[in-house]
Amino acid sequence: MPGLLEGVKVIDLSRYFSGPYCTKLFATLGAEVIKIEPPHNGDPIRGYGPFASETSSIESGAWFLYLNTSKQSVTLDIKSQQGISILKDLVKSADILVENFSPNTMEALGLGYDVLHDINPQLVVTSISNYGQTGPYKDWKGTELNLYATGGLMNITGEPEGTPLKEGAPLAQLGTGQNAFVASMTALMYAEETGSGQHIDLAIAEYATNVLENALMQYSYSGEEYSRVGNRGYGRAAWGIYPCGDGYVGIIAGPDQNWPEVSTIMEREELAEEKYASRQGRLLYADEVDALMLPWLLDNNKVDIFKAGQEHGLGFSFVANMQDILEMEQLQARKYFVDLDHPIAGTLKYPGPPINPRTDISAWVYTRAPLLGENTEDIICERLGYSHEAFLSFRADGVV
């Protein structure tokens, strides 16, 4: 079934995380996404493990399989004149082009926005970079570690007395990919209404700064730095991550009027004492409260603890590992997972749509990630009209 964005054509020049996540959202919503990859090795993230197949790692890396579902792969050397010419032919009928090269790379290739705009005035060009297309940092390098730190998120992540920490996932880059999708969609709507495309400039470090909770606002009016609170939220007991019989649980024992339920659930009358009844009390006597809760937590498993709290109106949760995620009854009931069969990686479960429409419309389209260059001949010959002989010549010259 076609997706919501059927008919939208996207050229994906991006690599690694941020751009591919942006174009993944387009592709799985039904847009045609043509991923341009360098011949021979493709997107460098193809080399990121773990790998589903030991014999063909370039086709079975977990990151590539996840970030590139529902796309087509065309190998093209865009450093060659013929490669540039072919790309310009694709641009003529495209709606959006996404790239995450270093600033000025597109200009150096002869593919700057002015050139692309002359070819296709309605084209939306979305550029993602570490620090943006302008400013004194624009040419500086950065990994997720650098960008998460420079953007300020690392400063508010971690234990109060410990060092700043990074998130487990490349949050800054994936979050920028989401913003790039929204910005590109908005610009596409404007282009359809006015006939004029535009150049969008997204900085990964700025995404991190944009989601700093209230830390930046707090400092702007008080001059006080936001303190890391770690797993014991704001120093209070019964507000954080605790060990249990088979892992870890999240205990949020508020609001105050629900606190007596904790005593009932954990079968500890002491927890109902007046001195623990308020947030301030649980702050003053945090160690005592934790000591009273811990035996019960260690005697029970995480899912039972989660359900017991929820059944008493308390915001309990549990720290799910990947097996928990795959077996979670909530996700199963919502038919969240997608099974895709890949000729090299085999049949695997993939995370499903991030948005679930409450209607019968077919919004999402999921197909496996493409093999390197799998769609090159079809796109160049059938879409662009080059002859088979010309295609073979391009291949012999290393253009595709």
C-alpha positions as CSV (number, residue, x, y, z in Angstrom):
1,M,0.0,0.0,0.0
2,P,1.2,3.5,-0.7
3,G,2.2,5.7,2.3
4,L,1.1,9.2,3.1
5,L,4.0,10.8,1.2
6,E,3.6,8.8,-2.0
7,G,4.8,10.9,-4.9
8,V,7.4,12.9,-2.9
9,K,10.9,12.4,-4.3
10,V,14.0,12.7,-2.0
11,I,17.6,12.5,-2.9
12,D,19.7,11.3,0.1
13,L,23.3,12.3,0.0
14,S,23.8,11.9,3.7
15,R,25.8,9.4,5.7
16,Y,26.1,7.9,9.2
17,F,23.2,9.0,11.6
18,S,21.5,12.3,11.3
19,G,20.7,12.6,7.6
20,P,19.8,8.9,7.2
21,Y,17.4,9.1,10.1
22,C,15.7,12.1,8.5
23,T,15.3,10.3,5.2
24,K,14.3,7.1,6.9
25,L,11.2,8.9,8.1
26,F,10.5,10.1,4.6
27,A,11.0,6.6,3.1
28,T,8.8,4.8,5.6
29,L,6.0,7.3,5.1
30,G,6.0,6.4,1.4
31,A,8.3,8.9,-0.2
32,E,10.7,7.7,-2.8
33,V,14.1,8.0,-1.3
34,I,17.1,7.5,-3.5
35,K,20.2,7.0,-1.4
36,I,23.4,8.1,-3.2
37,E,26.4,6.0,-2.0
38,P,30.0,6.0,-3.1
39,P,30.9,2.9,-5.3
40,H,32.5,-0.1,-3.6
41,N,32.0,0.7,0.1
42,G,28.9,2.9,0.3
43,D,27.8,4.8,3.3
44,P,30.5,4.4,6.0
45,I,27.9,3.2,8.5
46,R,27.7,0.0,6.5
47,G,30.9,-0.8,8.3
48,Y,29.4,-0.4,11.8
49,G,28.6,-3.6,13.7
50,P,27.2,-5.8,15.0
51,F,26.7,-7.7,11.8
52,A,24.0,-10.3,11.0
53,S,26.3,-12.1,8.5
54,E,29.9,-12.8,8.9
55,T,30.4,-13.3,5.2
56,S,29.0,-10.0,4.0
57,S,29.3,-7.4,6.7
58,I,28.9,-4.5,4.3
59,E,25.3,-5.6,3.8
60,S,24.3,-6.7,7.3
61,G,25.4,-4.0,9.8
62,A,22.7,-3.3,12.3
63,W,22.9,0.5,12.1
64,F,22.6,0.5,8.3
65,L,19.7,-2.0,8.2
66,Y,17.8,0.1,10.8
67,L,18.5,3.6,9.3
68,N,17.9,2.8,5.7
69,T,14.6,0.8,5.5
70,S,12.4,1.5,2.5
71,K,15.1,3.3,0.5
72,Q,16.7,2.7,-2.9
73,S,20.5,2.6,-3.3
74,V,22.3,4.1,-6.2
75,T,26.1,4.1,-6.3
76,L,27.5,7.2,-7.8
77,D,30.9,8.9,-7.7
78,I,29.9,12.5,-7.2
79,K,33.5,13.6,-7.3
80,S,33.6,12.8,-11.0
81,Q,32.1,15.1,-13.7
82,Q,29.9,12.3,-15.1
83,G,28.7,11.5,-11.5
84,I,27.8,15.2,-11.0
85,S,26.0,15.3,-14.3
86,I,23.9,12.3,-13.4
87,L,23.1,13.7,-10.0
88,K,21.9,17.0,-11.6
89,D,19.6,15.0,-13.8
90,L,18.1,13.4,-10.6
91,V,17.7,16.9,-9.1
92,K,15.5,18.0,-11.9
93,S,12.6,15.9,-10.7
94,A,13.3,15.8,-7.0
95,D,11.4,17.6,-4.2
96,I,14.0,17.4,-1.4
97,L,17.8,16.8,-1.2
98,V,19.3,16.0,2.2
99,E,23.1,16.2,2.8
100,N,25.3,16.2,5.9
101,F,28.7,16.9,4.5
102,S,31.0,19.5,6.1
103,P,30.0,23.0,5.2
104,N,31.2,24.2,1.7
105,T,31.6,20.6,0.5
106,M,28.6,20.9,-1.8
107,E,30.0,24.2,-3.2
108,A,33.3,22.5,-3.8
109,L,31.6,19.8,-5.8
110,G,29.8,22.3,-7.9
111,L,26.5,21.5,-6.2
112,G,25.9,24.6,-4.1
113,Y,22.4,25.7,-3.3
114,D,22.5,28.4,-6.0
115,V,23.4,25.8,-8.7
116,L,20.7,23.4,-7.5
117,H,18.1,26.1,-7.3
118,D,18.8,27.1,-10.9
119,I,18.2,23.5,-11.9
120,N,15.1,23.1,-9.9
121,P,13.6,26.3,-8.3
122,Q,11.2,24.3,-6.1
123,L,13.9,22.0,-4.6
124,V,14.3,22.0,-0.8
125,V,17.9,21.5,0.2
126,T,18.4,20.4,3.8
127,S,22.0,20.6,5.1
128,I,22.9,19.1,8.4
129,S,26.3,19.8,10.0
130,N,28.1,19.7,13.4
131,Y,27.8,23.4,14.1
132,G,26.0,24.9,11.1
133,Q,26.8,26.4,7.8
134,T,28.0,29.7,9.3
135,G,29.9,31.0,12.3
136,P,33.4,30.5,13.7
137,Y,32.9,26.8,14.5
138,K,31.4,25.8,11.1
139,D,34.4,23.8,9.9
140,W,35.2,22.1,13.2
141,K,34.9,18.3,13.5
142,G,32.8,16.5,16.0
143,T,31.5,13.1,17.0
144,E,28.4,12.4,19.1
145,L,30.5,12.7,22.2
146,N,31.7,16.2,21.2
147,L,28.3,17.5,20.0
148,Y,26.4,16.2,23.1
149,A,29.0,17.9,25.2
150,T,29.2,21.2,23.3
151,G,25.4,21.5,23.1
152,G,25.2,21.4,26.9
153,L,23.3,18.1,27.4
154,M,26.3,16.3,29.0
155,N,26.5,19.0,31.7
156,I,23.1,18.0,33.0
157,T,23.4,14.2,32.7
158,G,25.0,12.1,35.4
159,E,25.2,11.7,39.1
160,P,25.4,14.8,41.3
161,E,29.0,14.1,42.5
162,G,30.1,12.4,39.3
163,T,31.4,13.4,35.9
164,P,29.1,14.5,33.1
165,L,27.8,11.6,31.0
166,K,26.7,10.9,27.5
167,E,23.4,9.2,26.5
168,G,23.7,5.6,25.4
169,A,22.3,6.4,21.9
170,P,23.5,9.2,19.5
171,L,20.6,11.3,20.7
172,A,22.0,14.6,19.4
173,Q,22.3,13.2,15.8
174,L,19.0,11.3,15.8
175,G,17.2,14.3,17.3
176,T,18.6,16.5,14.6
177,G,17.4,14.0,12.0
178,Q,13.9,14.4,13.4
179,N,14.1,18.2,13.2
180,A,15.4,17.9,9.7
181,F,12.4,15.9,8.7
182,V,10.0,18.4,10.2
183,A,11.9,21.3,8.6
184,S,12.0,19.6,5.2
185,M,8.3,18.8,5.3
186,T,7.4,22.4,6.2
187,A,9.7,23.8,3.4
188,L,8.1,21.3,1.0
189,M,4.6,22.6,1.8
190,Y,5.8,26.1,1.3
191,A,7.4,25.1,-2.0
192,E,4.2,23.5,-3.2
193,E,2.2,26.7,-2.4
194,T,4.7,29.2,-3.7
195,G,6.9,27.4,-6.2
196,S,10.0,28.4,-4.3
197,G,12.3,26.0,-2.6
198,Q,14.8,27.0,0.1
199,H,18.0,26.0,1.9
200,I,17.7,24.7,5.4
201,D,20.6,24.9,7.8
202,L,20.6,22.5,10.8
203,A,23.4,22.3,13.4
204,I,23.6,19.1,15.5
205,A,25.0,21.0,18.6
206,E,22.1,23.4,18.4
207,Y,19.6,20.6,18.6
208,A,21.3,19.6,21.9
209,T,21.1,23.1,23.2
210,N,17.4,23.3,22.2
211,V,16.4,20.4,24.5
212,L,18.3,21.5,27.7
213,E,15.1,21.2,29.8
214,N,14.9,24.4,31.9
215,A,18.7,24.6,32.5
216,L,19.4,27.5,30.2
217,M,16.4,29.4,31.3
218,Q,17.3,28.9,34.9
219,Y,20.8,30.2,34.4
220,S,19.5,33.2,32.3
221,Y,17.4,34.6,35.2
222,S,19.2,33.3,38.3
223,G,22.9,32.8,37.3
224,E,22.7,29.3,38.9
225,E,23.9,26.3,37.0
226,Y,21.5,23.4,36.7
227,S,22.7,20.5,38.9
228,R,22.9,16.9,37.8
229,V,20.4,14.9,39.8
230,G,21.3,11.3,38.7
231,N,19.0,8.4,39.3
232,R,17.7,9.8,42.6
233,G,15.6,12.6,41.3
234,Y,16.1,15.9,43.1
235,G,17.6,14.0,46.1
236,R,14.3,12.5,47.2
237,A,13.8,8.9,48.0
238,A,11.2,6.8,46.1
239,W,12.0,8.9,43.0
240,G,14.5,7.2,40.8
241,I,16.0,3.9,39.6
242,Y,16.4,1.0,42.1
243,P,17.6,-2.6,41.9
244,C,15.1,-5.4,42.1
245,G,15.1,-9.1,41.8
246,D,15.8,-9.3,38.1
247,G,17.1,-5.9,37.1
248,Y,16.0,-2.3,37.8
249,V,12.8,-0.4,38.3
250,G,11.8,3.2,38.2
251,I,9.9,4.3,41.3
252,I,7.9,7.6,41.2
253,A,5.9,7.7,44.4
254,G,3.9,10.8,44.0
255,P,1.7,12.8,44.4
256,D,1.9,13.0,48.2
257,Q,-1.7,11.8,48.7
258,N,-0.8,8.5,47.0
259,W,2.3,7.9,49.2
260,P,0.4,5.6,51.7
261,E,-0.1,3.2,48.8
262,V,3.7,2.5,48.8
263,S,3.4,1.1,52.3
264,T,0.5,-1.2,51.2
265,I,2.3,-2.4,48.1
266,M,5.6,-3.1,49.9
267,E,4.0,-4.4,53.1
268,R,6.1,-2.1,55.3
269,E,4.0,-0.2,57.9
270,E,7.0,2.0,58.7
271,L,6.7,3.6,55.3
272,A,3.4,5.1,56.3
273,E,4.9,7.1,59.1
274,E,4.1,10.8,59.0
275,K,7.8,11.9,58.6
276,Y,7.9,10.2,55.2
277,A,4.5,11.6,54.0
278,S,5.8,14.7,52.2
279,R,8.4,15.3,49.5
280,Q,10.4,17.3,52.0
281,G,10.3,14.4,54.4
282,R,11.4,11.9,51.8
283,L,14.2,14.3,51.0
284,L,15.4,14.6,54.6
285,Y,15.0,10.8,55.3
286,A,15.9,9.5,51.9
287,D,18.4,6.9,53.1
288,E,15.8,5.5,55.6
289,V,13.1,5.3,53.0
290,D,15.4,3.5,50.5
291,A,16.5,1.0,53.2
292,L,12.9,0.2,54.0
293,M,11.9,-0.3,50.3
294,L,14.9,-2.3,49.2
295,P,14.1,-5.7,50.7
296,W,10.8,-5.8,49.0
297,L,12.2,-4.6,45.7
298,L,14.9,-7.3,45.7
299,D,12.3,-10.0,46.5
300,N,10.2,-9.1,43.4
301,N,10.7,-9.0,39.7
302,K,10.6,-5.8,37.6
303,V,7.4,-6.4,35.7
304,D,5.4,-7.3,38.8
305,I,6.7,-4.2,40.6
306,F,5.8,-2.1,37.6
307,K,2.2,-3.5,37.5
308,A,1.8,-3.3,41.3
309,G,2.6,0.4,41.3
310,Q,0.4,1.2,38.3
311,E,-2.5,-0.7,39.8
312,H,-2.3,1.6,42.9
313,G,-2.1,4.8,40.8
314,L,1.7,5.2,41.2
315,G,4.1,5.9,38.3
316,F,6.2,2.8,38.6
317,S,8.1,1.6,35.6
318,F,11.0,-0.8,34.8
319,V,14.2,-0.7,33.0
320,A,13.5,-2.8,29.9
321,N,16.3,-4.7,28.2
322,M,16.0,-5.7,24.5
323,Q,14.4,-9.0,25.3
324,D,11.8,-7.2,27.4
325,I,11.1,-4.8,24.5
326,L,10.5,-7.6,22.1
327,E,8.2,-9.5,24.4
328,M,6.4,-6.5,25.9
329,E,2.6,-7.1,25.8
330,Q,1.9,-3.4,25.2
331,L,4.0,-3.3,22.0
332,Q,2.6,-6.7,20.9
333,A,-0.9,-5.5,21.3
334,R,-0.2,-2.4,19.2
335,K,1.5,-4.5,16.6
336,Y,4.5,-2.3,16.8
337,F,7.2,-4.5,15.4
338,V,7.9,-5.0,11.7
339,D,9.4,-8.2,10.3
340,L,11.6,-7.7,7.3
341,D,13.4,-10.3,5.3
342,H,16.8,-9.3,3.9
343,P,18.7,-11.5,1.5
344,I,22.0,-11.3,3.5
345,A,20.9,-10.5,7.1
346,G,17.9,-12.7,7.1
347,T,14.5,-12.1,8.7
348,L,14.7,-9.6,11.6
349,K,12.4,-7.6,13.8
350,Y,12.6,-3.8,13.3
351,P,11.2,-0.9,15.4
352,G,7.9,0.1,13.9
353,P,6.3,3.5,13.1
354,P,7.1,6.3,15.6
355,I,3.5,7.6,15.1
356,N,0.4,5.4,15.0
357,P,-2.6,6.9,13.1
358,R,-6.0,6.2,14.6
359,T,-7.6,5.7,11.3
360,D,-7.6,3.0,8.6
361,I,-5.3,4.9,6.3
362,S,-2.1,3.3,5.1
363,A,0.5,5.7,6.4
364,W,3.7,3.7,6.6
365,V,5.6,1.6,4.1
366,Y,8.3,-0.7,5.4
367,T,10.7,-2.6,3.1
368,R,14.2,-3.9,3.8
369,A,17.3,-1.8,3.5
370,P,18.8,-1.9,0.0
371,L,21.9,-3.8,-1.0
372,L,24.8,-1.5,-2.1
373,G,23.9,-0.1,-5.5
374,E,20.9,-2.4,-5.9
375,N,18.8,0.2,-7.8
376,T,21.6,1.9,-9.7
377,E,20.9,0.5,-13.2
378,D,17.1,0.9,-12.9
379,I,17.4,4.6,-11.8
380,I,20.0,5.6,-14.4
381,C,18.5,3.7,-17.4
382,E,14.8,3.7,-16.8
383,R,14.4,6.9,-14.8
384,L,17.0,9.1,-16.5
385,G,16.9,7.5,-19.9
386,Y,20.6,6.5,-20.3
387,S,21.3,3.5,-22.5
388,H,22.5,0.2,-21.2
389,E,25.7,0.7,-23.1
390,A,26.2,4.1,-21.3
391,F,25.5,2.5,-18.0
392,L,28.2,-0.2,-18.6
393,S,30.6,2.6,-19.6
394,F,29.9,4.4,-16.3
395,R,30.5,1.2,-14.4
396,A,33.8,0.5,-16.3
397,D,35.0,4.1,-15.5
398,G,34.0,3.8,-11.8
399,V,31.3,6.4,-12.0
400,V,28.7,4.0,-10.6
